[in-house]
Amino acid sequence: MNIASAKQVIKDTVRVYLKKDEYGDYCIPTVRQRPIFMLGAPGIGKTAIMEQIASEMGIAFVSYSMTHHTRQSALGLPYITTRKFGDSEYSITEYTMSEIIASVYEAIDKTEVKEGILFLDEINCVSETLGPSMLQFLQYKTFGRHSLPDGWVIVTAGNPPEYNRSVREFDVATLDRMKVITVEPDLKAWMDYAREKNLHGAILAYLDVKKEDFYVMEMSQDGRAYVTARGWEDLSEMMKLSEEEKITVDETLISQYLRSERVAKDFAAYYDLYIKYKTDYHIAEILEGKAPESIYEKMSNAGFDERLSVLSMLTESVSGDMKETLVYAEAVQMLTPVMKAVKNMTEKNEDDAVVQGVIRKALETRTVDLKNLQERGNLTRHRKRSILRVIDFYNDYLKAENGAPGENGLHPAVSAYNAEVGRLKENAMKSSYRLSNLISFVRKACEGGNEPMILATRLTSDTWSSRFIGTFGNEDYEKLAGDMEISERGLELREQIAKFDI
């Protein structure tokens, strides 16, 4: 199965393992909960989906790479103690708590979340001395005398032997105690993920054309050549930061992430063309609706590969706009109930010290939320930015220390909030305007081609664009998409936006 299917299977399994009966006991006892074993090639996103699952389910997450562990660190260190048997005392050996088990208890103490996922990567690379203890752990969830807490699900991952010389194949007795999921590299599933993460447009456009270069494992005269999903994602981050810092992105940099001379060379050449297209096609002018007629003609006469590259550049830019607007909207949405409460208190002539107390309490709540999400490993980058924007709003107000009525007799915090709502709506209008110009350009310049259909598919499948359109709407998209329906969630978000003004 592909990585997206594996994610859903694991998520469903964790949900079932954590299901309780009417007495509060787990329906499947801990000892009968088979650990999950993901077997797949390196770099296809096994660790990433586990972090996503924990975040989406609101449970804790602890991760370990088993190649870093010895028998002592996993099982615990021995010490001598005494035990009385019958009328005699004897010296016996016991063990301190396993570092792995201890880290789970630490996570519970930090997050106050009692359920979670313990993820053990490269499980089939454990040393021979650790092997028997690991088998005991997988079967009974214990290292020595110390057990994994109830409510913690074990998920493991490993590479097939052909990818790793250190791999020890599990015997049937071990595999029979695990739930085995074989994961294969899958470009379509990864491209959905890559567009959600807003990876570099040059990578997305290149892989649209050179699908065979997504995942490469082959022997060359210099040894094993490889390209992985992890390599593409890490390269994307480095390319974006290098462009911001005006650092040259060339074959030397690319080959550090794409460890195939052929693929690195091909992508470096494609990237040069991609940058050339960005200049030649006046991307900013297209999105502002000011593209000269010559650009329409140029696009119309271009080959499919070139059109696809330009389409990727345009959608990458617009998707970035929409993402920024949605992060802003999430922050405003967090502020809304507090500001409504402040408005009501002001109308009842509450003392401003009481109002400030409400805002200080809201600030404290968001600060604690941020800390808890970070400790649980459930904090996405965009969620962090939304919460920080809210914290900055509260801090800015409290620093001003001005409780006098503002414009129209509104409390100054409410006036500041309404200004934020105004900026949000202005940003949404700009993003929607640029989206409309993108759609108009592609429909006109690529009339009769497949590009309008590709654009509609991308806008529908991309997390950020579909959320933006569902929240704020866009008539040009609706015309392009034809009979595609906006989700109930999208309509709900749009109603919430309409209620922001107070």
C-alpha positions as CSV (number, residue, x, y, z in Angstrom):
1,M,0.0,0.0,0.0
2,N,1.1,3.6,-0.4
3,I,2.0,5.9,2.5
4,A,-1.4,7.6,2.6
5,S,-3.2,4.3,2.9
6,A,-0.8,3.1,5.6
7,K,-1.5,6.3,7.5
8,Q,-5.2,5.6,7.5
9,V,-4.8,1.9,8.5
10,I,-2.5,2.9,11.4
11,K,-4.8,5.6,12.5
12,D,-7.8,3.2,12.5
13,T,-5.8,0.6,14.4
14,V,-4.8,3.1,17.1
15,R,-8.4,4.3,17.4
16,V,-9.5,0.7,18.0
17,Y,-6.7,-0.1,20.4
18,L,-7.7,3.0,22.5
19,K,-11.4,2.2,22.5
20,K,-12.8,1.5,26.0
21,D,-15.8,-0.4,27.2
22,E,-18.5,0.8,29.6
23,Y,-16.2,0.1,32.6
24,G,-13.4,2.2,31.3
25,D,-11.2,-0.8,30.3
26,Y,-9.6,-1.1,26.9
27,C,-11.7,-3.4,24.7
28,I,-8.5,-5.1,23.5
29,P,-6.3,-5.7,26.5
30,T,-2.8,-4.2,26.1
31,V,-1.1,-7.6,25.9
32,R,-3.3,-8.5,22.9
33,Q,-2.6,-5.2,21.0
34,R,-0.2,-6.3,18.3
35,P,2.5,-3.8,17.7
36,I,2.3,-2.3,14.2
37,F,5.3,-2.9,11.9
38,M,5.7,-0.7,8.8
39,L,8.1,-2.3,6.4
40,G,9.2,0.0,3.6
41,A,12.0,1.6,1.7
42,P,13.9,4.5,3.4
43,G,12.8,8.1,3.0
44,I,9.1,7.5,2.1
45,G,7.7,9.3,5.1
46,K,7.1,6.6,7.7
47,T,8.2,8.9,10.6
48,A,6.3,11.9,9.3
49,I,2.9,10.1,9.1
50,M,3.3,8.9,12.7
51,E,3.8,12.5,13.9
52,Q,0.8,13.5,11.9
53,I,-1.4,10.7,13.4
54,A,-0.5,11.7,16.9
55,S,-1.2,15.3,16.2
56,E,-4.5,14.7,14.5
57,M,-5.7,12.3,17.3
58,G,-4.5,14.7,20.1
59,I,-2.3,12.0,21.8
60,A,1.3,12.1,22.9
61,F,4.2,10.9,20.7
62,V,7.6,9.5,21.6
63,S,10.1,8.4,18.9
64,Y,13.3,6.3,19.1
65,S,15.7,5.0,16.5
66,M,16.7,1.5,17.7
67,T,20.1,1.6,16.0
68,H,21.2,4.0,18.7
69,H,20.3,1.6,21.6
70,T,22.4,-1.0,23.4
71,R,20.9,-3.6,25.6
72,Q,21.8,-1.5,28.6
73,S,20.0,1.7,27.5
74,A,16.9,-0.2,26.3
75,L,16.6,-2.7,29.2
76,G,18.1,-0.6,32.0
77,L,21.4,-0.9,34.0
78,P,21.9,-3.7,36.5
79,Y,22.2,-3.2,40.2
80,I,22.5,-5.5,43.2
81,T,19.6,-5.6,45.8
82,T,18.6,-8.1,48.4
83,R,15.4,-10.2,48.6
84,K,14.2,-12.5,51.3
85,F,13.1,-16.0,50.4
86,G,11.9,-18.0,53.3
87,D,14.1,-17.3,56.2
88,S,17.1,-16.3,54.2
89,E,18.2,-13.1,52.4
90,Y,19.8,-13.3,49.0
91,S,21.6,-10.8,46.7
92,I,19.9,-10.5,43.3
93,T,20.3,-8.5,40.2
94,E,17.6,-6.0,39.2
95,Y,17.5,-3.3,36.5
96,T,16.9,0.4,36.5
97,M,14.0,1.6,34.3
98,S,14.6,1.4,30.6
99,E,15.4,4.7,29.0
100,I,12.6,4.1,26.5
101,I,10.0,3.3,29.1
102,A,11.2,6.3,31.2
103,S,10.8,8.7,28.2
104,V,7.1,7.6,27.9
105,Y,6.5,8.4,31.6
106,E,8.3,11.8,31.1
107,A,6.0,12.6,28.2
108,I,3.0,11.8,30.3
109,D,4.2,14.1,33.1
110,K,5.0,16.9,30.7
111,T,1.9,16.8,28.6
112,E,-0.6,15.4,31.1
113,V,-1.8,13.2,28.2
114,K,-2.0,9.5,29.3
115,E,-2.4,8.0,25.9
116,G,0.1,8.0,23.0
117,I,2.2,6.3,20.4
118,L,5.6,4.9,21.0
119,F,7.4,4.8,17.7
120,L,10.4,2.6,17.3
121,D,12.2,3.2,14.0
122,E,14.7,0.8,12.4
123,I,13.4,-2.0,14.7
124,N,14.9,-4.7,12.5
125,C,18.4,-3.3,13.0
126,V,18.6,-4.0,16.8
127,S,21.8,-5.7,17.9
128,E,21.9,-9.5,18.6
129,T,22.2,-8.8,22.3
130,L,19.1,-6.7,22.4
131,G,17.1,-9.0,20.2
132,P,15.6,-11.3,22.9
133,S,14.7,-8.3,25.1
134,M,13.0,-6.6,22.1
135,L,11.0,-9.7,21.4
136,Q,9.8,-9.8,25.0
137,F,8.9,-6.1,24.7
138,L,6.9,-6.5,21.5
139,Q,4.9,-9.4,23.0
140,Y,4.4,-8.3,26.6
141,K,5.1,-4.5,26.4
142,T,7.8,-4.8,29.2
143,F,11.5,-4.2,29.5
144,G,12.6,-6.2,32.5
145,R,10.2,-5.5,35.3
146,H,9.0,-2.2,33.8
147,S,5.9,-2.1,31.6
148,L,4.7,0.3,29.0
149,P,1.8,2.3,30.5
150,D,-1.7,1.2,29.3
151,G,-3.0,3.5,26.6
152,W,0.3,3.5,24.7
153,V,0.4,1.9,21.3
154,I,3.6,0.5,19.9
155,V,4.3,1.3,16.2
156,T,7.6,0.2,14.6
157,A,9.2,0.7,11.3
158,G,12.1,-0.9,9.3
159,N,13.7,-1.2,5.9
160,P,13.8,-4.4,3.8
161,P,17.2,-6.1,3.7
162,E,18.0,-4.9,0.2
163,Y,18.2,-1.3,1.5
164,N,20.1,-1.8,4.7
165,R,23.0,-4.2,5.4
166,S,22.4,-4.0,9.1
167,V,18.9,-5.5,8.8
168,R,18.1,-8.7,10.6
169,E,15.1,-10.5,9.1
170,F,12.5,-11.3,11.8
171,D,11.5,-14.9,12.2
172,V,8.0,-16.2,12.0
173,A,7.6,-16.2,15.8
174,T,8.3,-12.5,15.9
175,L,6.3,-11.5,12.9
176,D,3.3,-13.5,14.2
177,R,3.2,-11.1,17.2
178,M,3.0,-8.0,15.0
179,K,0.6,-6.3,12.6
180,V,2.7,-6.0,9.4
181,I,2.1,-3.3,6.9
182,T,4.2,-3.2,3.7
183,V,4.6,0.4,2.3
184,E,5.6,1.2,-1.2
185,P,6.8,4.5,-2.7
186,D,3.8,6.2,-4.4
187,L,4.2,9.5,-6.3
188,K,0.5,10.4,-6.3
189,A,0.1,10.1,-2.6
190,W,3.4,12.0,-2.0
191,M,2.4,14.8,-4.4
192,D,-0.8,15.4,-2.4
193,Y,1.4,15.6,0.7
194,A,4.0,17.8,-1.1
195,R,1.4,20.3,-2.2
196,E,-0.2,20.5,1.3
197,K,3.3,21.2,2.6
198,N,3.9,23.8,-0.1
199,L,7.1,22.2,-1.4
200,H,9.1,24.1,-4.0
201,G,7.2,24.5,-7.3
202,A,10.2,23.4,-9.4
203,I,10.2,20.0,-7.7
204,L,6.4,19.6,-8.2
205,A,6.6,20.6,-11.8
206,Y,9.7,18.3,-12.5
207,L,8.0,15.3,-10.9
208,D,4.9,15.9,-12.9
209,V,7.0,15.3,-16.0
210,K,9.7,12.9,-14.7
211,K,7.6,10.6,-12.6
212,E,10.3,7.9,-12.8
213,D,12.8,10.1,-10.9
214,F,10.6,10.3,-7.7
215,Y,12.2,7.3,-6.1
216,V,15.4,5.8,-7.4
217,M,17.4,2.9,-6.1
218,E,20.0,1.6,-8.5
219,M,23.7,0.6,-8.8
220,S,26.1,2.9,-10.5
221,Q,29.9,2.7,-11.2
222,D,30.3,4.7,-8.0
223,G,28.2,2.5,-5.9
224,R,24.5,2.7,-5.0
225,A,22.6,5.7,-6.4
226,Y,19.4,6.7,-4.7
227,V,16.7,9.4,-4.6
228,T,14.0,9.3,-1.9
229,A,10.9,11.3,-0.9
230,R,12.8,12.5,2.1
231,G,15.6,13.8,-0.2
232,W,13.1,15.8,-2.3
233,E,11.5,17.3,0.8
234,D,14.8,18.3,2.4
235,L,16.0,19.7,-0.9
236,S,12.8,21.9,-1.2
237,E,13.5,23.5,2.2
238,M,17.1,24.2,1.3
239,M,16.1,25.6,-2.1
240,K,13.6,28.0,-0.6
241,L,16.0,29.3,2.0
242,S,18.9,29.5,-0.5
243,E,16.7,31.7,-2.8
244,E,15.8,34.0,0.1
245,E,19.5,34.4,0.9
246,K,20.5,34.8,-2.7
247,I,22.6,31.6,-2.6
248,T,23.0,29.8,-5.9
249,V,21.0,26.6,-6.3
250,D,23.1,24.4,-8.6
251,E,24.0,20.8,-9.3
252,T,26.5,20.9,-6.4
253,L,23.8,21.7,-3.9
254,I,21.2,19.5,-5.5
255,S,23.5,16.4,-5.6
256,Q,23.8,16.6,-1.8
257,Y,20.1,15.6,-1.5
258,L,19.5,13.7,-4.8
259,R,22.2,11.0,-4.6
260,S,21.9,10.0,-8.3
261,E,24.2,11.8,-10.7
262,R,21.7,11.4,-13.5
263,V,18.7,12.8,-11.6
264,A,20.7,15.6,-9.9
265,K,22.0,16.7,-13.3
266,D,18.6,16.6,-15.0
267,F,16.9,18.4,-12.1
268,A,19.6,21.1,-12.0
269,A,19.0,21.8,-15.8
270,Y,15.3,21.8,-15.2
271,Y,15.6,24.3,-12.3
272,D,17.6,26.7,-14.5
273,L,14.7,26.6,-17.1
274,Y,12.2,27.0,-14.3
275,I,13.9,30.2,-13.1
276,K,14.0,31.4,-16.7
277,Y,10.3,30.8,-17.1
278,K,9.6,32.8,-13.9
279,T,11.2,35.9,-15.5
280,D,10.0,35.4,-19.1
281,Y,6.4,34.9,-18.1
282,H,6.1,37.9,-15.7
283,I,4.3,35.8,-13.0
284,A,3.6,38.8,-10.8
285,E,1.9,40.6,-13.7
286,I,-0.3,37.6,-14.6
287,L,-1.6,37.3,-11.0
288,E,-2.3,41.1,-10.9
289,G,-4.3,40.7,-14.1
290,K,-1.8,42.9,-16.1
291,A,-0.2,40.2,-18.3
292,P,0.6,41.6,-21.8
293,E,-1.0,39.9,-24.8
294,S,2.4,38.5,-25.8
295,I,2.5,36.4,-22.6
296,Y,-0.8,34.7,-23.5
297,E,0.6,34.0,-27.0
298,K,3.8,32.7,-25.5
299,M,2.0,30.3,-23.2
300,S,-0.4,29.2,-26.0
301,N,2.5,28.2,-28.2
302,A,4.6,26.6,-25.5
303,G,5.1,22.8,-25.2
304,F,3.3,20.8,-22.5
305,D,6.4,20.6,-20.2
306,E,6.8,24.4,-20.3
307,R,3.1,25.1,-19.7
308,L,3.2,22.7,-16.7
309,S,6.2,24.5,-15.2
310,V,4.4,27.9,-15.6
311,L,1.2,26.5,-14.1
312,S,3.2,25.2,-11.1
313,M,4.8,28.6,-10.5
314,L,1.5,30.4,-10.6
315,T,-0.3,27.9,-8.3
316,E,2.7,27.9,-5.9
317,S,2.5,31.7,-5.6
318,V,-1.3,31.8,-5.1
319,S,-1.3,28.8,-2.7
320,G,1.2,30.7,-0.6
321,D,-1.1,33.7,-0.5
322,M,-4.1,31.6,0.5
323,K,-2.1,29.8,3.2
324,E,-1.1,33.2,4.8
325,T,-4.7,34.3,4.7
326,L,-5.9,31.1,6.4
327,V,-3.3,31.4,9.1
328,Y,-4.5,34.9,9.7
329,A,-8.1,33.8,9.8
330,E,-7.3,31.1,12.4
331,A,-5.8,33.7,14.6
332,V,-8.8,36.0,14.3
333,Q,-11.1,33.1,15.0
334,M,-9.3,32.5,18.3
335,L,-9.7,36.1,19.2
336,T,-13.4,36.3,18.4
337,P,-15.0,34.8,21.6
338,V,-12.7,36.8,23.9
339,M,-13.4,40.1,22.1
340,K,-17.1,39.4,22.2
341,A,-16.9,39.0,25.9
342,V,-14.9,42.2,26.2
343,K,-17.5,44.1,24.2
344,N,-20.3,42.8,26.4
345,M,-18.5,43.7,29.6
346,T,-17.8,47.2,28.2
347,E,-21.5,47.7,27.4
348,K,-22.3,46.7,31.0
349,N,-19.8,49.4,32.2
350,E,-17.5,46.8,33.9
351,D,-14.3,48.2,35.4
352,D,-11.4,48.1,33.0
353,A,-9.3,46.2,35.5
354,V,-11.8,43.4,35.2
355,V,-11.6,43.5,31.4
356,Q,-7.8,43.5,31.5
357,G,-8.1,40.4,33.8
358,V,-10.1,38.6,31.1
359,I,-7.5,39.5,28.5
360,R,-4.6,38.4,30.7
361,K,-6.4,35.1,31.4
362,A,-6.9,34.6,27.6
363,L,-3.2,35.4,27.1
364,E,-2.2,32.8,29.8
365,T,-4.5,30.2,28.2
366,R,-3.0,30.6,24.7
367,T,0.6,30.6,26.1
368,V,-0.1,27.3,27.9
369,D,-1.8,25.9,24.8
370,L,1.3,26.7,22.8
371,K,3.6,25.0,25.4
372,N,1.4,21.9,25.7
373,L,1.2,21.4,21.9
374,Q,5.0,21.8,21.6
375,E,5.6,19.2,24.4
376,R,3.2,16.8,22.9
377,G,4.8,17.1,19.4
378,N,1.4,18.2,18.1
379,L,2.3,21.7,17.0
380,T,2.3,22.3,13.2
381,R,4.1,25.3,11.8
382,H,1.0,27.2,10.7
383,R,-0.8,26.5,14.0
384,K,2.2,27.9,15.9
385,R,2.1,31.1,13.8
386,S,-1.6,31.5,14.4
387,I,-1.2,31.2,18.2
388,L,1.8,33.5,18.3
389,R,-0.2,36.1,16.4
390,V,-2.9,35.9,19.0
391,I,-0.4,36.2,21.9
392,D,1.2,39.2,20.2
393,F,-2.3,40.8,19.9
394,Y,-2.9,40.4,23.7
395,N,0.6,41.6,24.6
396,D,0.3,44.7,22.4
397,Y,-2.9,45.7,24.1
398,L,-1.7,45.1,27.6
399,K,1.5,47.1,27.0
400,A,-0.6,50.0,25.8
401,E,-2.4,50.1,29.1
402,N,-5.2,52.2,27.6
403,G,-8.7,51.4,28.8
404,A,-10.4,54.6,27.6
405,P,-13.2,54.1,25.0
406,G,-12.0,54.3,21.4
407,E,-13.7,55.0,18.2
408,N,-17.5,54.7,18.3
409,G,-17.3,54.2,22.1
410,L,-15.7,50.7,21.6
411,H,-13.1,49.3,24.0
412,P,-9.6,49.8,22.5
413,A,-9.1,46.0,22.4
414,V,-12.3,45.6,20.4
415,S,-11.3,48.4,18.0
416,A,-7.9,46.7,17.5
417,Y,-9.7,43.4,16.9
418,N,-12.0,45.0,14.3
419,A,-8.9,46.4,12.6
420,E,-7.5,42.9,12.4
421,V,-10.8,41.7,10.9
422,G,-10.6,44.4,8.3
423,R,-7.0,43.4,7.4
424,L,-8.1,39.8,7.1
425,K,-10.9,40.6,4.7
426,E,-8.6,42.8,2.7
427,N,-6.0,40.0,2.5
428,A,-8.7,37.5,1.5
429,M,-9.9,39.8,-1.3
430,K,-6.4,40.1,-2.6
431,S,-5.8,36.4,-2.5
432,S,-9.2,35.7,-4.2
433,Y,-8.4,38.4,-6.9
434,R,-5.0,36.7,-7.7
435,L,-6.7,33.3,-7.8
436,S,-9.3,34.6,-10.3
437,N,-6.5,36.1,-12.5
438,L,-4.7,32.8,-12.4
439,I,-7.8,30.9,-13.5
440,S,-8.6,33.5,-16.2
441,F,-5.1,33.4,-17.6
442,V,-5.0,29.6,-17.8
443,R,-8.4,29.3,-19.4
444,K,-7.6,31.8,-22.1
445,A,-3.9,30.9,-22.8
446,C,-4.5,27.1,-22.7
447,E,-7.9,26.9,-24.3
448,G,-8.5,23.5,-25.6
449,G,-5.6,22.0,-23.6
450,N,-5.5,19.9,-20.4
451,E,-4.1,22.7,-18.2
452,P,-7.5,24.1,-17.0
453,M,-8.5,20.6,-15.9
454,I,-5.1,20.1,-14.2
455,L,-5.5,23.5,-12.4
456,A,-9.1,22.6,-11.2
457,T,-7.8,19.3,-9.9
458,R,-4.9,20.9,-8.0
459,L,-7.1,23.6,-6.5
460,T,-9.5,21.0,-5.3
461,S,-7.0,18.5,-3.9
462,D,-4.6,21.1,-2.4
463,T,-5.4,21.5,1.3
464,W,-4.8,25.3,1.5
465,S,-6.6,26.3,-1.7
466,S,-9.6,24.0,-1.0
467,R,-9.9,25.4,2.5
468,F,-9.5,29.0,1.3
469,I,-12.2,28.6,-1.4
470,G,-14.5,26.8,1.0
471,T,-14.0,29.6,3.5
472,F,-14.1,32.7,1.4
473,G,-15.6,31.4,-1.9
474,N,-14.5,32.3,-5.5
475,E,-16.9,32.4,-8.4
476,D,-14.2,31.8,-11.0
477,Y,-13.2,28.6,-9.3
478,E,-16.8,27.5,-9.1
479,K,-17.2,28.1,-12.8
480,L,-13.9,26.2,-13.5
481,A,-14.8,23.3,-11.3
482,G,-18.3,23.0,-12.8
483,D,-20.4,20.8,-10.7
484,M,-17.9,20.4,-7.8
485,E,-19.6,21.0,-4.5
486,I,-18.1,23.0,-1.6
487,S,-17.9,20.9,1.5
488,E,-20.1,21.5,4.6
489,R,-17.0,22.4,6.5
490,G,-16.3,25.1,3.9
491,L,-19.7,26.6,4.3
492,E,-19.4,26.5,8.1
493,L,-16.1,28.4,8.0
494,R,-17.6,31.0,5.6
495,E,-20.4,31.6,8.1
496,Q,-17.8,32.0,10.9
497,I,-15.9,34.6,8.9
498,A,-19.1,36.5,8.4
499,K,-19.6,36.7,12.2
500,F,-16.1,38.1,12.9
501,D,-17.2,41.8,13.0
502,I,-18.5,42.8,16.4
